[in-house]
Amino acid sequence: MEPRSAVAAGRAFPYTARTTCYIEIHRDGRVTHGTDRATYERAVAGESRLYAVWPGNWSSDLFMIDDLDEYAKAHGIKHDVQRTGLADHVHRVRWTESDGDQNPRSPYVDVEVVLDCGCTIESLGVFAAQMREQKGWAVATSVGWSRCSGPEGTTYSLRVRRKSLAA
Ligand SMILES: [Zn+2]
């Protein structure tokens, strides 16, 4: 079976879908299934070739990952403004503690965040990593977060570790 081209599949290619299974074929014939930075770097260096199985309704197609840049952006190995909504800069962040019930015993505080730099948060994981670097914040990424768009812009509700806010 000839692998198809992920590039030809375009934007619809489900790089990060849970059902997409990656196959890395190393030069020595070994097969692994990672999607980490090392996988990307080996593929870029030509030390391995990367394929993905995109399961369809009736059959699964094998794709060649022929745009490694797109792959790296999808997996957060390379920063992608379009996917994350976040520029690779120091954000201008306005924040307040949320009104309403805050559990004083919780290690986390609910905060309302506004981005004055014009960014939007499409990827909480990437925003959390940026805020850790820029402000020392420990943003909870495993709990729900929300956005509220109004005439004054978009406000995000996030949970941040209390101690990291004070720092
Ligand atoms: Zn920004």
Boltz pocket constraint, residues with backbone or C-beta under 6 A from the ligand:
constraints:
  - pocket:
      binder: B
      contacts: [[A, 86], [A, 87], [A, 89], [A, 90], [A, 91], [A, 92], [A, 115], [A, 117], [A, 118], [A, 119]]
      max_distance: 6.0
